[in-house]
Amino acid sequence: MLLGEIIQVALAAIRANKLRSFLTMLGIIIGIGAVIAMLALGEGAKRQVAQQLERLGPNVLTVSPGQQFMGGVDRGDSRLTADGAIAIREEGRFIKAVSPEMQRRQQVTVTAGNANLQIVGVWPAYFEIQNLSVLAGRIFTEGEERGRRRVAVIGGDVGTRLNVDTYGLVGQSIKIRGTPFEVIGMLEPKGQSSGFFNPDQTIYIPLATAQFRTFGTDRINSIYVQTSTPEMMEPTIADIDRALRRVKRLQPGEASDFSVRDQASLVNIFQETTQTFTMLLAGIAAISLIVGGIGIMNIMLVSVTERTREIGVRKAMGARRRDILFQFLVEALTLCLAGGLLGVSIGVGTAKILKESAGWNTAVSPQSVILAIGFAAGIGLFFGIWPARQAAKLDPIVSLRYE
């Protein structure tokens, strides 16, 4: 038989049972669609983290409180205060900017509405470290920070949560947990950075004001340190370690109760975690591909049984074993590839819906599409080879007498 004729016969057999063919492909369609959607979520998260690193710069260090243990029992996070930030700023040899940070969610009210928003207490240097630019007004000064002034700089989308125009809030008064604050500046919209933190819906106030007027504690969440150049990261880490150990009065040989990480390492940890979960979810989705492949093998075996007499006729007319083998392989491969293409379309559509409706970061990479199509083809070949071999081995005399 000619190659074109073999392919035509295989496609005709699929068209003859359209509903059965579609139901056979359903497992492949669902599996490929799920794999594409999961990989799109993972790729979107990786790109978001890469953009965050690019915005922050490669020369930013984050100091976080460590865990306190007493008698082998975890007592929670260790104590980290602004005194540590002051010591780092004074003793660091290659430091460009330092800012402690503390944040809580508080109720914010204006005349038009109220919302529970993220309130962040920082030094003025925080805006430079985080590459936050002022769109209107100004940021607060060091004098206002030391004087515990009730002033605030708002993110570019705070007004949306408060049912007012964000730009119109500049120069007006808002209340944070019942305490009035003057809005002196508005930041340029930046987009959600990671997790649940969105700088566009955040209100920034002086650190001392946050400690003594709003939050009622001097414990901070972290300290951000920007070095003069990326090459100065290692000596700066040593300076930070020395300064904090002196402030905390840690003895030589005693373990540090804080951690210092650069942005690249934090991003790598996040990417590794994201990749692990993505692979886990994609692996679960791939199970449906295997189930779909088993379904294809089952249907192909049924098809061999149903067309035993047809196979005998083709062999009697001169068809060789490899012609019959190729015909059934083409059928299995066509079912899987058609299901794969439909699955890719569904996966891409799902990723787009998640991005537009739920606001999730998704990105469909060409590599994931090629991988999915290749995997579908592999499923077709793997699960189609056994039925094809069974069909090719049929004896023409026995096949012609089959009822």
C-alpha positions in Angstrom: 0.0 0.0 0.0 1.1 3.5 -0.7 1.9 5.9 2.2 -0.9 8.3 1.2 -3.4 5.5 0.9 -2.5 4.2 4.4 -2.9 7.6 5.9 -6.3 8.1 4.1 -7.6 4.8 5.4 -6.5 5.6 9.0 -8.2 9.0 8.9 -11.3 7.5 7.4 -11.5 5.0 10.2 -11.4 7.9 12.7 -14.0 9.9 10.9 -16.3 6.8 10.8 -16.6 6.9 14.6 -16.5 10.6 15.4 -18.1 10.5 18.9 -16.0 7.5 20.0 -12.9 9.2 18.7 -13.7 12.4 20.6 -14.4 10.5 23.8 -11.1 8.7 23.3 -9.3 11.9 23.0 -10.9 13.5 26.0 -8.3 12.2 28.5 -5.5 13.7 26.3 -7.4 17.0 26.0 -7.9 17.4 29.7 -4.3 16.3 30.5 -2.6 18.6 28.0 -4.9 21.5 29.0 -4.1 21.0 32.7 -0.3 20.7 32.0 -0.3 23.9 29.9 -2.3 25.8 32.5 0.0 24.7 35.4 3.2 25.4 33.5 1.8 28.9 32.5 1.2 29.7 36.2 4.8 28.6 37.0 6.3 30.5 34.2 4.3 33.6 35.1 5.5 33.4 38.7 9.1 33.1 37.5 8.9 36.1 35.3 7.3 38.1 38.0 10.1 37.3 40.4 12.7 38.2 37.7 11.0 41.5 37.2 11.0 42.1 41.0 14.7 41.4 41.1 15.3 43.8 38.3 13.3 46.6 40.0 15.1 46.1 43.3 18.5 45.7 41.9 21.2 43.1 42.6 22.8 45.1 45.4 20.1 45.0 48.1 20.4 42.9 51.2 17.6 41.9 53.6 18.2 41.4 57.3 15.4 39.3 59.0 15.0 38.2 62.6 15.9 34.6 63.2 14.3 32.0 65.4 14.8 32.0 69.2 15.3 28.7 71.0 15.3 28.2 74.7 15.8 24.7 76.0 15.3 23.3 72.6 11.9 25.0 72.3 11.1 27.5 69.5 10.2 30.8 71.1 9.4 32.6 67.9 11.2 35.3 66.0 14.1 37.1 67.7 14.0 40.8 68.5 15.1 43.2 65.8 14.9 46.9 66.3 15.9 50.1 64.6 19.0 50.2 66.8 20.4 47.5 64.5 19.7 49.6 61.4 21.5 52.6 63.0 24.5 50.4 63.9 24.6 49.0 60.3 24.5 52.5 58.8 27.3 53.8 61.1 29.6 50.8 60.7 29.0 49.7 57.1 31.9 50.7 54.9 30.2 50.2 51.5 26.6 51.0 52.3 24.6 53.4 50.1 21.3 53.4 52.0 19.7 51.6 55.0 16.1 51.5 56.1 14.3 49.3 58.7 10.7 48.3 57.9 7.7 47.3 60.0 4.2 46.7 58.6 0.8 45.9 59.8 -2.7 45.9 58.3 -4.8 48.7 59.8 -8.2 50.2 59.1 -8.0 53.4 57.0 -10.9 55.8 56.7 -11.7 58.8 54.6 -15.0 60.6 54.0 -16.0 58.4 51.1 -15.2 55.0 52.6 -12.8 52.8 54.5 -10.6 49.8 53.9 -8.2 47.5 55.7 -4.8 48.4 54.1 -1.2 47.6 54.6 0.6 50.3 56.6 4.4 50.3 56.3 6.7 52.3 58.7 10.1 53.1 57.1 12.9 55.6 56.9 13.0 57.9 53.9 15.9 55.9 52.4 13.4 53.0 51.9 11.9 54.6 48.7 15.4 54.8 47.1 16.2 51.2 48.0 12.9 49.9 46.6 13.0 52.1 43.5 9.7 53.8 44.4 9.2 57.1 42.5 7.0 60.0 43.6 4.2 60.9 41.1 2.8 63.8 43.1 3.8 65.6 46.3 6.9 64.4 48.1 8.2 61.8 50.6 8.7 62.5 54.3 12.1 63.8 55.5 14.4 62.4 58.2 13.3 65.3 60.5 9.7 64.3 60.1 10.6 60.7 60.8 12.5 61.6 64.0 9.7 64.0 65.0 7.1 61.3 64.7 5.1 63.5 62.4 1.7 62.1 61.2 2.4 62.3 57.5 1.8 59.6 54.9 2.9 58.6 51.3 0.3 56.5 49.5 0.6 53.9 46.8 -0.7 54.7 43.3 -3.9 52.7 43.8 -4.9 53.4 47.4 -7.8 55.5 46.3 -9.5 52.5 44.5 -9.8 50.7 47.9 -11.2 53.9 49.5 -13.6 54.8 46.7 -11.9 58.0 45.9 -9.5 59.4 43.4 -5.9 58.6 44.5 -4.5 61.8 43.1 -7.1 63.8 45.0 -5.9 62.4 48.3 -2.6 64.3 48.1 -2.8 67.2 50.6 -5.9 65.7 52.3 -6.3 64.0 55.6 -6.9 60.3 56.2 -7.3 58.4 59.4 -5.3 55.3 60.2 -6.9 53.4 63.1 -8.6 56.6 64.1 -5.5 58.8 64.0 -5.4 61.6 61.3 -2.5 61.6 58.9 -1.7 64.2 56.2 -1.1 62.7 52.8 2.0 64.5 51.5 2.8 62.3 48.5 1.7 59.7 46.0 3.9 57.1 44.4 3.9 55.9 40.7 2.0 52.7 40.2 4.4 49.8 40.3 2.3 46.6 40.2 2.1 43.8 42.7 5.6 42.5 43.7 5.0 39.1 45.1 2.7 37.2 47.4 0.1 39.3 49.1 2.1 42.6 49.2 1.0 45.2 46.7 3.0 48.5 46.9 0.2 50.3 45.0 -2.3 49.7 47.8 0.1 50.4 50.6 0.4 53.5 52.8 3.9 54.5 54.0 4.5 56.4 57.2 7.6 57.4 59.2 9.0 54.5 61.2 9.1 56.4 64.5 5.4 57.4 64.0 4.5 53.8 63.3 6.3 52.6 66.4 5.0 55.0 68.9 1.7 56.3 67.5 0.3 53.5 65.3 1.6 50.1 66.1 2.8 50.5 69.7 5.9 48.4 69.4 9.6 49.0 68.5 10.1 45.6 66.9 10.6 45.8 63.2 10.1 43.1 60.5 13.3 43.6 58.5 16.2 45.9 57.5 16.9 46.7 53.9 20.5 47.5 53.0 21.7 48.8 49.7 25.4 48.5 48.9 27.3 50.9 46.7 28.0 48.2 44.1 27.0 44.5 43.7 30.7 43.6 44.2 30.6 44.9 47.8 27.9 42.4 48.9 30.2 40.0 50.7 32.1 42.6 52.8 28.8 44.3 53.6 27.4 41.1 54.9 30.4 40.8 57.2 29.9 44.4 58.4 26.2 43.7 59.1 27.0 40.6 61.0 29.5 42.4 63.1 27.3 45.4 63.8 24.2 43.4 64.8 26.2 40.9 67.0 27.5 43.9 68.9 24.1 45.5 69.3 22.6 42.2 70.4 25.6 41.5 72.7 26.2 38.0 71.2 29.3 36.3 72.5 32.0 34.9 70.2 30.9 31.4 69.0 27.3 32.1 69.9 24.9 31.5 67.0 23.4 34.6 65.3 19.7 35.1 65.8 19.2 36.9 62.5 19.7 36.2 58.8 21.1 38.3 56.0 20.1 37.4 52.4 20.6 39.1 49.1 17.7 39.6 46.7 19.1 37.0 44.3 19.1 34.3 46.9 15.6 35.2 48.0 14.4 35.1 44.4 16.1 31.7 43.8 14.4 30.2 46.9 11.1 31.5 45.7 11.7 30.2 42.1 12.7 26.8 43.4 9.6 26.6 45.6 7.4 27.7 42.7 9.0 25.2 40.3 8.6 22.4 42.8 4.8 23.1 43.1 4.5 23.6 39.4 6.1 20.3 38.7 4.0 18.6 41.3 0.8 20.0 39.8 1.9 19.3 36.3 2.8 15.7 37.4 -0.7 15.2 38.7 -2.1 16.6 35.5 0.1 14.2 33.5 -1.6 11.3 35.2 -4.7 12.0 33.1 -2.5 11.8 30.0 -1.5 8.3 31.0 -5.1 7.4 31.7 -6.0 8.9 28.3 -3.2 6.8 26.7 -4.6 3.7 28.2 -8.0 4.6 26.9 -6.6 5.0 23.4 -4.9 1.6 23.6 -8.2 0.1 24.8 -10.2 1.6 21.9 -7.5 0.6 19.4 -7.6 -3.0 20.6 -11.4 -2.9 20.2 -11.0 -1.4 16.8 -8.6 -4.3 15.8 -11.2 -6.8 16.9 -14.0 -5.0 15.0 -11.9 -4.7 11.8 -10.4 -8.2 11.9 -12.1 -9.1 8.6 -11.1 -5.8 7.0 -7.5 -6.5 8.0 -7.7 -10.0 6.4 -9.1 -8.5 3.1 -6.3 -5.9 3.0 -3.6 -8.6 3.6 -5.2 -10.8 0.9 -5.0 -7.8 -1.5 -1.2 -7.5 -0.8 -0.9 -5.3 2.2 2.2 -6.1 4.2 2.5 -6.4 8.0 4.3 -3.1 8.2 1.4 -1.4 6.2 -1.1 -2.6 8.8 1.2 -1.7 11.6 1.7 1.8 10.2 -2.0 2.3 9.6 -3.0 1.7 13.2 -0.1 3.7 14.5 -1.3 6.6 12.4 -4.7 6.3 13.9 -3.4 6.3 17.4 -1.0 9.2 16.7 -3.7 11.3 15.0 -6.0 10.8 18.0 -3.3 11.9 20.4 -2.1 14.9 18.3 -5.6 16.1 17.7 -6.3 15.8 21.4 -3.0 17.6 22.2 -3.9 20.5 19.9 -7.3 20.9 21.5 -5.7 20.6 24.9 -3.2 23.3 24.2 -6.0 25.6 23.1 -7.9 24.9 26.3 -4.8 25.4 28.4 -3.9 28.7 26.8 -7.5 29.9 27.2 -7.5 28.8 30.8 -4.3 30.7 31.5 -5.7 33.8 29.8 -8.9 33.6 31.9 -7.0 33.2 35.1 -4.9 36.2 34.2 -7.8 38.5 33.3 -10.4 37.4 35.9 -8.4 36.3 38.9 -5.4 38.6 38.3 -2.9 35.7 38.4 0.4 36.0 36.6 0.4 33.5 33.8 2.7 33.1 30.8 2.6 30.4 28.1 6.1 29.7 26.8 6.7 28.1 23.4 8.8 25.4 25.1 5.8 24.2 27.2 3.6 24.0 24.1 6.2 22.0 22.2 6.8 19.8 25.2 3.0 19.1 25.5 2.6 18.3 21.8 5.7 16.0 21.9 4.4 14.3 25.0 1.0 13.7 23.3 2.7 12.2 20.3 4.8 10.0 22.6 1.7 8.8 24.3 0.1 7.9 21.0 3.2 5.9 19.8 3.7 4.2 23.2 0.1 3.1 23.7 -0.6 2.5 20.0 2.3 0.2 19.3 0.7 -2.8 21.0 -2.7 -2.7 19.2 -0.8 -2.0 15.9 1.4 -5.1 16.5 -1.7 -7.2 17.3 -3.3 -6.1 14.0 -0.2 -6.7 12.0 0.3 -10.2 13.3 -3.2 -11.4 12.3 -3.3 -14.3 10.0 -5.1 -13.3 6.8 -6.9 -16.7 6.4 -8.1 -16.6 10.0 -9.1 -13.0 9.6 -11.2 -13.6 6.5 -13.1 -16.3 8.4 -13.7 -14.1 11.4 -17.3 -13.2 12.1 
